[in-house]
């Protein structure tokens, strides 16, 4: 499996793009503004999207992706997400006012989007690749994802504060190789982080030190304008894990 980082930030300022990871040529994990860099042919090739949650920085390009590619596809774009995420997108975006409801258009029999609910712990297998939803704890219902090629696994946390179930799930992944984990706020903003369901360096350290497996650690979704200070805190909190700041364009092979 090849995972390409199209976006991994919490902001669209400058050259930054919000969350979107392309898996091989046909899957997306989240559909933030990074998906807007796909060419039309690349967009047409996307067969499935796995959404972590309904916040715009993770799903805003989904309606436009369906619009751009739908007329060129013979089958709907399959969107896997928590039931609460599906309901939120139907209610607030695909409502005929913000955007057409492509889950029933151009016809209920041949829509552009087909939603499939997924629950934490559930695995979807697509052409030998296993994608498993993992528990997360955010301001709205959210899931992380494990991408398993058989040889190795990459885990993306989604947006989450400290979630014991998430770290326990990681400890059960025998072939864990890469961990992409959010760390949005500075420790000084711990109250905001708790209220909004995000990580700080102190919370990240708590989770990492409960991890019983070696892993290559990459940090994503830092607060805009405070990236350097936040990453400096992370380096000070967990130097033994050698965290790296993930960048758009990075590729993983698993």
C-alpha positions in Angstrom: 0.0 0.0 0.0 1.2 3.5 -0.8 -0.1 6.4 1.3 0.3 9.9 -0.1 -0.2 12.9 2.1 -2.4 15.4 0.3 -3.1 17.4 3.4 -2.3 17.1 7.1 -2.9 20.5 8.6 -5.7 22.2 10.5 -5.5 25.3 8.3 -5.5 26.3 4.7 -3.2 29.3 5.0 -0.3 29.5 2.5 0.6 26.2 1.1 -1.1 24.2 3.9 -4.0 21.8 3.2 -6.4 20.2 5.5 -6.6 16.4 6.1 -6.6 14.1 3.2 -4.5 10.9 2.6 -4.6 9.0 -0.7 -4.2 5.3 -0.4 -2.8 3.8 -3.7 -4.8 5.5 -6.5 -8.4 4.6 -5.4 -9.0 5.4 -1.7 -9.0 8.5 0.5 -8.8 8.8 4.2 -10.7 12.1 4.8 -11.5 14.6 2.2 -10.2 18.0 3.4 -8.8 20.6 1.1 -5.9 18.4 0.2 -8.4 16.5 -2.1 -8.7 19.7 -4.1 -5.2 19.1 -5.5 -6.3 15.9 -7.3 -6.6 16.1 -11.1 -9.9 15.2 -12.6 -8.6 11.8 -13.7 -7.3 11.2 -10.2 -10.6 12.2 -8.7 -12.5 9.8 -11.0 -10.2 6.9 -9.9 -11.2 7.4 -6.2 -13.7 4.6 -5.4 -14.0 4.9 -1.6 -13.5 7.6 1.1 -13.1 6.8 4.8 -14.2 9.8 6.9 -13.0 10.3 10.5 -15.7 12.8 11.3 -17.9 15.6 10.0 -15.9 18.7 10.7 -15.3 20.7 7.5 -11.5 20.4 7.5 -11.9 16.7 7.1 -14.9 16.4 4.7 -15.3 19.8 2.9 -14.2 18.5 -0.5 -16.4 15.4 -0.5 -19.4 17.1 -2.1 -17.3 18.7 -4.8 -15.4 15.5 -5.4 -18.7 13.8 -6.1 -19.8 16.6 -8.3 -16.6 16.7 -10.4 -16.2 12.9 -10.8 -19.8 11.6 -10.6 -20.7 12.0 -14.3 -17.6 10.1 -15.3 -18.0 7.1 -13.0 -20.0 4.0 -13.6 -20.5 3.3 -9.8 -21.1 5.5 -6.8 -18.3 6.8 -4.6 -18.6 4.7 -1.5 -18.2 6.8 1.7 -17.5 4.9 5.0 -18.1 6.8 8.2 -19.7 6.6 11.6 -23.5 6.7 11.5 -23.4 10.1 13.3 -21.0 11.5 10.7 -23.2 10.3 7.9 -26.3 11.9 9.5 -24.4 15.2 10.1 -23.3 15.4 6.4 -26.7 14.6 5.1 -28.4 17.1 7.4 -26.0 20.0 7.1 -24.3 19.7 3.7 -26.1 17.4 1.3 -29.4 19.1 2.2 -30.3 20.7 -1.1 -29.4 24.2 0.2 -25.7 24.0 0.9 -25.1 21.3 -1.7 -27.2 18.9 -3.8 -27.9 15.6 -2.1 -25.7 13.4 -4.2 -26.6 10.4 -2.1 -29.9 10.3 -4.2 -28.8 12.2 -7.3 -28.8 12.0 -10.2 -31.2 9.2 -9.2 -31.7 7.0 -6.1 -30.8 4.0 -8.1 -27.5 5.5 -9.4 -26.4 8.1 -6.9 -23.0 9.8 -7.0 -22.4 8.9 -3.3 -23.3 5.7 -1.4 -22.9 5.9 2.4 -21.8 2.9 4.4 -21.8 3.1 8.2 -18.8 1.7 10.0 -18.2 1.2 13.7 -15.0 1.2 15.8 -13.4 -2.2 15.6 -15.0 -2.9 12.2 -12.7 -3.8 9.3 -13.4 -3.3 5.6 -11.3 -5.3 3.2 -10.8 -3.9 -0.3 -8.6 -5.8 -2.7 -6.5 -7.3 0.0 -6.2 -4.1 2.0 -7.7 -3.9 5.4 -9.0 -0.6 6.8 -10.2 -0.8 10.4 -12.0 2.0 12.3 -10.4 2.8 15.7 -11.9 4.6 18.7 -11.3 8.3 19.2 -12.5 11.0 21.5 -13.4 14.4 19.9 -15.9 17.2 20.2 -18.1 15.2 17.7 -18.2 11.5 17.1 -14.9 10.5 15.4 -12.9 7.5 14.4 -9.2 6.9 13.6 -8.2 4.3 11.0 -5.7 1.5 10.7 -4.4 0.7 7.2 -3.1 -2.8 7.1 -1.3 -4.2 4.0 -0.6 -7.5 5.8 3.1 -6.7 5.9 2.7 -3.6 8.0 0.1 -1.1 9.4 -0.2 2.7 9.4 -2.5 4.3 11.9 -4.0 7.8 11.6 -5.6 9.0 14.9 -8.2 11.3 13.4 -9.0 14.3 15.7 -8.8 13.1 19.3 -7.8 14.1 22.8 -6.3 11.4 25.0 -8.4 8.2 24.5 -7.3 5.1 26.4 -9.2 2.8 24.0 -7.3 4.2 21.1 -3.9 3.4 22.7 -5.1 0.0 23.8 -6.1 -0.7 20.2 -2.6 0.2 19.0 -1.1 -2.2 21.4 -3.1 -5.0 19.7 -1.6 -4.2 16.2 1.3 -6.7 15.8 2.6 -5.1 12.6 2.3 -1.5 13.6 4.9 0.6 11.7 3.7 4.2 11.4 1.6 6.4 13.7 0.2 9.7 12.5 -1.3 11.5 15.5 -2.8 14.9 15.9 -1.4 17.4 18.4 -3.3 20.6 17.9 -2.7 22.7 21.0 0.0 24.0 23.2 0.0 22.7 26.8 -1.0 26.3 27.9 -4.2 25.7 26.0 -5.1 22.5 27.8 -8.6 23.7 28.8 -9.4 24.5 25.2 -7.9 21.2 24.1 -10.1 19.4 26.6 -13.2 21.3 25.5 -12.7 20.7 21.8 -11.3 17.2 22.0 -7.7 17.7 20.9 -4.3 16.7 22.0 -1.5 18.5 23.7 2.1 17.4 24.2 1.4 16.3 27.7 -1.5 14.2 26.6 0.5 12.8 23.7 3.3 11.8 26.1 0.8 10.0 28.3 -0.4 8.0 25.3 3.0 7.3 23.8 4.4 6.0 27.1 1.5 3.5 27.3 2.4 2.2 23.8 4.1 -1.2 24.0 5.3 -1.4 20.4 8.0 0.5 18.5 6.6 2.9 15.9 7.7 5.7 13.6 5.8 8.8 14.9 4.5 11.6 12.8 2.7 14.7 14.1 -0.2 16.3 12.3 -2.9 19.0 12.7 -1.0 21.6 14.6 -2.7 24.9 15.4 -2.1 27.4 12.6 0.6 30.0 13.5 1.8 28.0 16.5 3.3 25.1 14.7 6.9 25.7 15.7 6.1 26.3 19.4 3.8 23.3 19.6 6.3 21.0 17.9 9.1 22.2 20.2 6.9 21.2 23.2 6.4 17.7 21.6 10.1 17.3 21.1 10.7 18.2 24.7 8.0 15.9 26.0 8.8 12.7 24.1 12.4 13.0 22.7 12.9 9.2 22.9 10.2 8.6 20.2 11.9 11.0 17.7 8.7 12.6 16.4 8.7 14.1 13.0 6.4 16.8 11.7 4.5 15.4 8.7 4.5 17.4 5.5 2.2 17.5 2.4 3.7 15.3 -0.3 5.2 12.7 2.0 4.7 9.1 0.9 4.5 5.9 3.1 4.9 2.4 1.8 3.5 -0.4 3.9 
